[in-house]
Amino acid sequence: MEHIRCLIIGSGPAGYTAAIYAGRANLNPVVYEGIQPGGQLTTTTEVENFPGYPEGITGPELMDDLRKQAERFGADIRSAIAIKTDLSKRPYTVTFDNGDEVTADTLIIATGATAKYLGLEDEKKYAGMGVSACATCDGFFYRKKVVAVVGGGDTACEEATYLAGLASKVYLIVRKPYLRASKIMQERVLNNPKIEVLFEHNTVGLFGENGVEGAHLVKRLGEADETRYDIAIDGFFLAIGHKPNSDIFKPWIQTDEVGYIQTEGATPRTGVPGVFAAGDVADPHYRQAITAAGSGCKAAIEAERYLTENNL
Ligand code: NDP
């Protein structure tokens, strides 16, 4: 079985940044790209808030640059998905869907999180053409336009408030007759004159010629007074939660009730020595490319220290 000193699973900003640092520290990192090579940013068009790109850069280009930078320092990047881990004893064992089985002295988990979608065909049809799961990433493109946000939790309220600072009007589409968000977030939404909350509404489709121009809504779905109508919108934002990609680590690693990996304070250390978590898989709060990259850097520094301290 192949033995690896520093194994990185995931190829978003966290994984590649960890690979750059680990490569420069001569740890000969091996990166397994995972389900979505390049991570969530490959599904975004323009990235304007990653420092160092005054004119902005597309998500795929940014990830391509990060990948090249990691390769320049010797990262061995492979395409396969981790399907099983054994972190009960050192060295740790990881099995991949292409049949690879490796052992590792240190493991950096950078598997990210996947935004939840409603499951409508139209969400796929208009991906990158008006449908987004990240207001901070894409909100800027909807200045003075009309947008809708789906969800009733803290994320939805936060995104609706953020978008209200840019857009001319924001619909918040909530399936229940109340918001699940914290009181303060609810108040912010309900007191914002630009936000109209549509309680007890479900979205059943989107329409538009060259991008989203509107949504088909149903009020009180399945009730006697069910009503169907359309609203005109330019952007449709999902904020119904994320699923951290942590399932295969759960037997060994502490997660919160949603599945986010819990690390020790502000460090990327998990409860398992030599195993670190970086990026969105361990971050329910910020979920930004730059914060993920920062935590990937921390994880690689921790891995290097761990290997030195243990003479590995
Ligand atoms: P939540 O799980 O809290 O909320 C998800 C929301 O989406 C709920 O209103 C839910 O509706 C709705 N929803 C889920 N599935 C569907 C669907 N298929 N159709 C329509 N609506 C749907 O997720 P969040 O991302 O909002 O928050 C995750 C965690 O992060 C929470 O603990 C939250 O408090 C925290 N957070 C904190 C922030 C802060 O403190 N500033 C900011 C952002 C998040 P329903 O209520 O009917 O289930």
Residues whose N, C-alpha, C, O or C-beta is under 5 A from the ligand:
A	BS01	NDP	L118 G151 G152 G153 D154 T155 A156 E158 R175 K176 R180 A239 I240 G241 H242 P284
